[in-house]
Amino acid sequence: TTQASQPLTKLDDSDAELVVGDIVSPPASGPTGSYPVVVNFTAFTVVVDGVVEPQEQWMEHDNSSDTTGTPGVRFYTACDEDYMYVAFENDTGDLYTAKIDLFIDKNENSVWDGVPTDDRFIVYYGNQRVKDYNGNDVDGSLVGWNNGYGVEIRIPKVNWSDCEDWAFNISYLCAPGRNPSWGDESAPMLPTSFLIHPCECSVCFKALVSISKLIPGDFVTIYHTDFENPANVTNEWIGYSLDSESDTWTLSEKRSHSSSHSYRCTGRNTTYLGNAYDILEMKHSVDLSDANNVTFSFWHWCKGDSYDLNGHLEIADYGDVEISNDDGSTWTSLSDLGVSELYYDNDWTETSVTIEATNIYPGNISGEDLLSDHVKFRFVWRSDPQFQYEGWYIDDVSIVVGEKPSTELVFQAHDIPCIPFGSSTTHTFPIPWVVDEEGKYLVEVLTQEEPPYIGVSYNSKIVTIGNIHDLAVTSLVTPDTIERGDDLPIDAVVKNLGTYNETNVQVKATVKNTGGTTVWSQTVQIPLINISEERAFHSTWENATYCDYNVEVRVIHPDDEVPENNAMNKWIIVTHTIFEDDVECGDCSERFWKHFDLTGGEGHWHICTSGYDHYLWCGIQDTTKYGDNWNDVAMIKKALDLSNYTTVTLSFKTYCEIAENDYGYVEVSSDGGGHWSKIKEYTGKLNWTDESFDISAYKSDEFVLRFRFVSDENLTWRGWIINNVVITGDGSPVFSDDFESGTGEWIIEYLKAGDWWHITTRRAYSGSHSWWCGDELTGKYPGNLNNVLMLNDTVDLTKAFEADILFMTWYNLSTVDVGYLEVSDDNGATWNVVDTFTGESSRGSTPKWIKESYPLDSWIGGEIQVRFRFVSDSSLESEGWYIDDVKIVGKIDDEPPVTTYSISGTMGLNDWYVSPVTITLTATDGDGSGVDHTYYRLDGGTQVTYSSPFTVSDSGLHTVEYWSVDKIGNTESHHTESFKIDVDNPTIEITQPISGLYFHGNRIWPVFNRTLFNWTKPIIIGNITIKTSAADATSGVDRVEFYVDGVLKETDTVAPYEWTWDETAFFTHTISVKVYDKAGHSVEASRDVRIFNFKLGSGATKPSMLKGKVYENGTLLKKGIGGATITVLGEGINTTTGSMPWNKGKYSLTLDPGTYSIR
C-alpha cells in the first residue's frame, strides 16, 4: 500500500471550457433607463471518446507506484452534475490488453473490503459499458476507447457520489514481469492506494462586461442635384426604357420639390403607360470603397395603382431604387435588401436609404461589397397593363458618405460566477447598466477561467437605446417540397420590435428560381402595426412548375433601422414524390427497407486429428499455421436457455502456440450474440490444459458461447486448439461436443459485427420513430461495423430529368467512423458514394437534426438503388447515426414535347401558294426536361434534324411530317401538314382563227396550205368559233376568258376551251383569250382579225352557251334594250345586255345542260 496520490492543478490550456452564449440584457433596443446585464453561459463536459480533450475539465494526478514503470499511465478525474469520470492514458498503446478495476470506498476505511458496503467496477478493453462486481452492466455507464492509448470511463453519481474516495488497479492480462499494477499474477486483486476525491464538478471564472457608446463619424455630401441645370442633368442622368415602348423618364416642370424642375417617369404623357419598365440612371459611378456608410436620399411625389385585397393594400404600379457595384452591369433592389420600400402613393416626401459597410444584407450580401469603387444608383418605375395615373417624380438627390465610428467606454462590471460542468446558466451581473443618453452601444462580454486564467471566451452585441423603428419577419413557413401543379402556401409573421406604432408597412413575398430570376412576387401593405404587435402574412403562389425556388418574405419600411431582421427566406423544390417514408407506419417502414451486415466471411476453424482424437483448430492445413490479420469465430449454433440454473460452468481442454500480439478469446453472450463478455484470453505457449469457468453471471435464456482468434500482420505460429467443450447447469450437461462428429453444432466464420440498423424511439425528427444504427443496450454502436440500410425496391428515374434525395439525420460518430450515402445503377454490382458523414451533425457543436439534400442527376435515365452504409473501427464508439423522413423526389417528364408548324409565302387561290414557302417548326416542352431535337421529313424523303426554318420552292403537292423528342426520350406523335405550290404560269394559244379566209367558221383559203396571198390577219365572213389550246401542269386550268376589243364576251371552264363569235361585226377587231390556273396565275394571247358579219337575233351555238336579246315589245324591228339585267333564277348568275349599236339588247350566258328560269 502506498501513500494516496495528490491531485495536481487543473489540466488547463488555452482552450476555453465554457462558452459565452446570448447576451439576454440589455435588449437589442429600448428606451433610456436601467438595464440588468444578463448573460447565458454554458460549461462543457466530458465527451466519452477515450481522448482527454483540452476543453474538458480533467484534473491530472501525481504518479504513484501504480502508474510508474513500463508502461506508464497518466490518470485523471472529472465530474459534472450527473456523472463521475476517470481517464487513463498510455503512450505505448498497451491499454488494449488491460482490465481496469475501480474501487469506491463507501465505508471510508481506505481499503476495499470486498463486501457490499464497498463498490467495485470492472472495465475490459473494448467494452462500452462498466460492469459491477457481479458482472452486470451499470446503468448509465459509458466507456470510450482511443485504441490502446486512452480510455474514458463514466459512472453515474448514484453509484459514486462526490464525497467518496476511490482507487484503481490495472491488470495486464497474461503478461508476467510487469509492475504490480500491470499484471503480476501473484499480486492480490486489491487496490494499491486510495485517493482523496480530487475532482471539481464546477468551473469558476472571471466575467467582465464592457459597454461602449458608438460615436458616429462625420458625414460628407459628395453629390447633390436639384435638376435645375439642363446641361448638368443630361450629363449626369440618363432615362431609358426596358419595355417595348419608348416612353421613359424626362425632365418636368409640372411638379417639383425645390425650384421648378424634377424628373418624371411618364415622358411627355399625362399618365404613365401600362407595362412600363422605365429607368432613370446615374451616368457616372462614384467611389464609395472607403465609406463606413452611405446615405442615398431624394425627395419624391408618387401616384400609382393600388387596391384593397382582403384588408391589405395590393401595390400594382410602383417605383423602386436599385444599386450597382460594378458600374451598371448588375443591379440589386434596395427594397430586396430591406433598406428601401416600394413607392406608389405619397405627397412630396424625403427618403433616405443608408447602407452600412459592416452589415450583412439578405442574400448574404455584405455592405462592404456593395460600397465599391464603381457604385451607381437608379430609379425604376414598373406598372401592370391597366389603370394608369400621374406617376413618380424625383427631385433633390444627394449622396452622403459617413466616416467610421469611434467608441467611448461608459460602463464596466465584473463577477466570478461558478456553474456545473455540462450545464447552462443565465447569470445576472451584480450592478445594472444605467443609461440616460440615446444612441448605439457596443456590449462586450469576456470570460477567463480560474488561475492561470488562460481559457478565454467572448461575445458581443450592438444595442440601440432610445426610440427605434424596427420591423422584423420573425417566422416563415412553407413546405419543403410541393408537387408540380400545386399551389405553394406562404405564411409569415411580421412583428413590430421598435418603439413606434408603424403605419403603411409593406410586406413583399418573392419567389426566385435558381438563376436568381424573380418568377413571382406579391406586395401587400398593412395599414398599422402597433408596438410589439405581430401580424400574420399569407400568400399563395399558384400552379407551381418544376424548379428549385427561393422563397423570401421581406418587410419594407423607409424608417426601419435594423435591416438584418427584415427578411427570411427558404428553398423549396417543386417536384414529384417518387418515394417517401417518415418511419411512422410500423411494418410498412420495415417493408420499404432491408438491412444487413457486410462483415464476416469464411472462417478457418476446422477439425484436425491426432490419429486417435479429433479437435477444433484455427489454422491452415497446408501451412500447419494460422494466417495474418485473422478474426475468426467458432460459435455454437443454437442459443442455450440457462436461465433456470443456479450454477453454470464452462469447461474445455485447450492447447496454444500463439505469437506475440495475437490472441485467443473465450467469450460469452447473454443476449443471443448482441453483446459479448470476455472470460479468458490466451497468447504465447500453453500445453494441454483443462479449463473450467463459473459463468453463472452470464446465464440467460439466450446464452451463446464462442471462441474467437485474432492475429496481426506479423509472426504466425501453430495456433489454438479446443476440445471437449462442456456446459453444465447445476452439474448436469446442457451442451457438450468432443468434435468427433465435425463442426455441425458450430458457426464457423470470419467475425461478423452484426446488423445494428433498426427502427428506434430513442430519437426522431418527426413523430416518434427513426432508423438508427446502434445498440439499444449501450446507447452506442459497436465496433468493426459495416452495416447497410437499403431501399427494398429500385427507384425508377427513367423519366426523370432531375432527382434529389432528402432526409433528416442526426449523428455523433467517433474519429475514423464514417456513414456513407451510396447509389448503384448496376443492380448493386458497384456503388457510388454520394456523400460521407463524420463527426457530429451540428458541424461542430452539440449534435442536432439537420436536413440533407443531394442531387441524383448523375443517375437519371435508369433505375437506381439507394443505401445508407455505416462503417466503424474497433474503438471509440459513439451514439451513432439516425435517419428519418426519407424522401426521393424527381422532376418527371412523361409527356412528349409539342411542336407547332407555321408556313409563310404568297397565297394565291384555292390554297395554292404562288411563291416558295418557308416552314418554321417551334417545339416546346413546358416545364419538362426540354426539347432535345426536332425532326421532319419532306414528301416521304429522308429524316432531317430541324435547326432553322427551311424553304420549299418546287411546284406541286407537298407533305411535311414533323415531330420532336425531349431530353428524356419522350417522342411526340408525328404530325403531317400538306400544302400546294404553283410558281409556274399556265400556257394558252389561239388555234383558230389563224391566217387565211374563213366563211361561217370554215377555213376556205388557202387550200392545202397553199396561197397566193399573204394574209397575216385572218379574214372572217360570218361567224367564227374561236378555239384555244390552254394548259397548266400544276394546279390546272381554272377558266379561259374570251375578249373582243377588250370586252369580255365569254368564259369557258370546260375543255375544249372555245367560243363562237356570232355578232354583227365589221372590219378589224382584236380577239384576246386569257387563261387562269387554279392558283391565280394568268396568261393572255391575242390576234387581230378582219370580220364581216351581219347578224340578226341570236341563238345558242354551243350546248353550254345561251344567247338572246331583250327588245321592245310591239316594235317591228325588235329594237334592243341596252343595260338590261338578265338573271338566272335560283343560280345566282346574272349579266347585262349590250349597249353598243351592234349588240344592243343582246346577252349570252354559259350554263350547264338543264332547264332554267330567266328573268
PyMOL commands that set and color helices and strands:
alter all, ss='L'
color gray80, all
select helices_A, chain A and resi 94-97+180-182+230-236+367-370+563-565+587-592+696-698+857-859
alter helices_A, ss='H'
color red, helices_A
select strands_A, chain A and resi 7-10+18-25+29-30+33-35+38-43+59-61+74-79+83-89+98-105+119-124+142-146+150-156+165-172+202-215+219-225+237-241+250-252+262-264+277-282+293-303+306-309+312-315+318-324+332-333+345-356+360-361+365-366+376-382+391-402+406-415+418-420+424-428+433-435+439-449+456-465+471-477+481-483+488-496+502-513+518-529+534-541+547-556+567-581+593-597+601-602+605-609+614-618+631-636+648-658+663-669+677-682+684-694+704-710+719-729+732-737+746-750+757-760+770-773+786-791+795-796+800-812+818-824+832-837+850-855+863-871+880-892+898-904+912-913+917-924+931-938+944-945+950-952+956-966+975-981+987-992+997-999+1002-1005+1019-1021+1024-1031+1037-1044+1047-1052+1058-1061+1065-1077+1082-1093+1105-1109+1125-1128+1133-1136+1146-1150
alter strands_A, ss='S'
color yellow, strands_A
deselect
rebuild
show_as cartoon
